[in-house]
Amino acid sequence: DPGQLQQVIMNLLLNGAEAIGSAAGVVQLCTTMVNLEAGNEHHFPLTGFSLPAGAYVSLAISDNGVGIAAEAQERIFEPFYSTKATGRGLGLAAVRGIIQAHQGALAVSSKPGQGTTFTIYLPITHQPLPVTEISPQTDFRLPPDTIILAIDDEAPVRQAIAAIVEQAGADCLEADSGQAGVDLFIAQQDAVDLVVLDLTMPGMNGQDTLLALHAIDPGLPVILCSGYTDVDLTATPSVPFLPKPFVAADLLQLIQQSLTPE
């Protein structure tokens, strides 16, 4: 699934950037072909993957950021595991699930103070791939007086949303939790045109935040986001959903659709 693999790569790139923080650093992506020989057990204990012998594409994403302590490496793929000390955690549970669904494997190597490398292994297929046409990206522009409220506990995601909407000509407010988002909306209710809301936040989660926002303004446009692929959206069927990470065009298209009266 190209979209899911894009999600994996973007999640790991964002985590690398978060691990570096405000310091100067490098996030590097490298691909290569790997042949795993028969007769050897190819097991990755930290992530629980095992691979049979065969040909694979290897994709490694490395950073020279803060690194991950040894005791934390076994837990970073748990949903909602606190990663503030390691600079990790953005969608890693989703990353693991997607790689598993593609019959691949994921390895992690990290040293505190030196950096981290996530390596993805995907089996090579010899089946012909369908040819698809790629349509040119639309240059989305938002009205200059548009204000978007981004509610997400992960700073890199909020910063990415802000950069996208500001480049499109709008302004962005940020809140790092559901309760902070509700409080900010109450203070700026007349100014906020739309909310981009993370579903899987600790504390006041996205569903509860959505209910609180719509209790204040039932007509408020909201776009739900999550890096997890198994979120339950049955309670909010009419609210648009955008899987994380996303490309700018997808977010801006949803914003335009949500702000345009039918």
N, C-alpha and C positions, 0 to 999 in steps of 0.2 A: 504494500500500500504506500504509494509515494507520499501522500499527505502525512501518514503516521511516521514514516522515516524522516521527513522534514521536521516533524515535531521532536523526534529524538535528537537530531543534530542541533536544532535551535536550543533545546533545553540544556544540552551539555555545553554549548558555546556560552549561553547566558550564565551558567554556573561557573565556568572558567573566568568570565569577566567579573562575576561577583567575588570570586576568591581573590582576585587581584585587587579589587576595590579601587581606591583613588591613587594608588601607587602606579608607577610605570611598570608595564609588564607585557607579556606576550601570551596569546592563546593561539595554538597551532593545530591545524587539522591535516592529517596525513592518511592517504589510502594506499593499500598495496594488496597484492595477491598472496595468499598463504595456502600451502598444501600441508594438511595435517596427516602424518604418516600412520598407516595401519599398524596395529600391535601396541600402540601407546594409548594410555588413557588421558584424554584431554579434558581435565576437570578444572573448574574455576571456583575454589571453595568459598571465597568471600561473597560471590553472587549466586552460588548454587547451580551453575550451569555445567553441563557436560556436552561434549561434541563428538560425533563419530568421525572417523577419518574421512578426508575428502578435500575438495577445493573450496576455499572461502575468500570473500572480500573482507579485508581488515580495514577498519576505519578508526584511527586513534585521534582523540582530542585531548591535548595537553595544555596545561597552564603552569606558570611559575609563581603561583599565588601562595596562600598561607598553608596549603596542604591539609591533610585530615589525620587526626590522631588514630593510632592503631585500634584503640578500643571503640572508636566511633565508626570505623570503616564497615563493620559488620551490621550497623544499624541504619546507614544512610538511605537504604532503599525502603525503610518502613514509612508508611504514610504518617504525616504529622510529626515525625521525629524532629526534635528541635535541633537546628543546624546553625544557630547564630554564631557559635564559637568556631565552626569550621568553614563558614562561607559556602555551605552546600545545601541541597535539599529541594531545589526547584524542579518538581516533576520527576524525581528520580524513580519513584515507585511506578509512574507511568512509563518511563523509559524502559525499565526492566520488563514490564508486562508486554510492551510492544515488541521488544527484541525476542521474547519468548514466543509470541504469536507468529513471528517470522522464522521460527526454528533456528534461531541464531544463538549467540552467547554474548555475555558482557563481562569484561574483566576490569578491575580497578587496581591501580598502583599509586601509592601516595606516601610522601614523607613530609612531616610538619616542617614548615619553613622553606621547603624546596619546590613543592608543587604537586600536581595530580595528573594522572593520565587515565582516561576511560577508553577502553578498546572494545569495539564492536566487531563481532564476527558474523557474517551473513553467508549462507550457502549460495554457491553459484549455480544458476539455472542455465540449462542449454536450450530451453524452449524459446522460440522466437517471440520477441516482445511486440505488442501492438504499437503501431505508429499513431501518435496523437499530435494534433496541431496545437501549438501554444499561441493563444491570442495575445496581442500586445497589451501591456498593462495600461489601465486607464489612469490619467492624471486627475485624481480626486481632489476637489477643493471644497472646503467647508466655509460657510458664511463667517466673516471675520468677527462677528459678535457671538459666535457659538462658544459655550463653555461646557466642557466635559469633566465629570468627576470620576476619577479612577480610584477604586477601592480594592486594595490588594495588600496582603502582608509581606509580599516580596518586593523589595525596593527596585531591583532591575526590571521587573514587569511594569511597575508604575512609571518608571523612567522611560521605558520603551513606548508605552501608551502616550505619555506626554510628548515625546519626540515626534511620534507619528501625527498626532492631531495638531501640534504646533506647526509642523512642516506643511500641513494642509490648510493653515490659516486660522485655526481656532486656538482657544486657550484651554488649559487643563489644571484642575485642582487635584490634589492627591491626599489619600487617607490610608493609613497602614493597618486598619482593622475595621471590622463591621461597625462597632460602636462609634469609632472616630468618624467613619463615613456618614453615619446617621446624624451625628452632631454637626458635622460640617455642612451637610445638606440643609439642616434646620437653619443654620446661620446664613446660608447662601441660597435659600430656596428660590428666590425670585431670579437668580442669575443662572443656576444650573439648568442646562437643556437636556442632558442625558447622563446616565451613569453606566460605567463599565465596571462590573462587579465580579470578583472572584468567588466561586462557589465553595471552595474547600479551604477556608481560613480557620485557624484555631480560635477558640472563644466563640464569639458571635459569628456563626457561619453565614454563607451567602444566602441560604434560604431564609433564615431569620432576618437578615439585613434587608432582603427584598421585601418581606412582609412589613417591616418597619417603615421602609421608604414609601411603599404604596399606601400605608395607613396615613401618611402625611400628605401624599399627592398620588391619588390612584392613577392618574394619567401620565405619570413620569416614565419616559422611555428608559428601559434598562437592557443592557446586553450582558448576559451571563458568560463567564469564562471558567475554564478549568483545565489543568494539565493531566487530569485523570480521565481515562476512557470509559469508566464504568459508573459515572455519576447518574443519579436518578433524577430525571427531568419531568416525571409524570405530574408533579404538583405544579409545574410552571410551563404547560405546553405552549402558551402563547408568547412566551418570552424568548427572544432569539438567543442562541447559544453559539459560542465560538471556542473551539478547542485551542489550548495553548501548547506551544507558542504559535503565533499567527503572523502572516505577512501583512504589511501595511495596507495593501489593497483590500484584503478581506475585512479588516477592521473598519476601514473608511467606508466601504460599500455598505456594511451593516449599519453604521452610524447614519449614513445618508438615507437608507431605507427606513430606519426608525424615526428619523426626524421629518420625513416627508409624509404628509397626510394622504390617506388612501382616497 
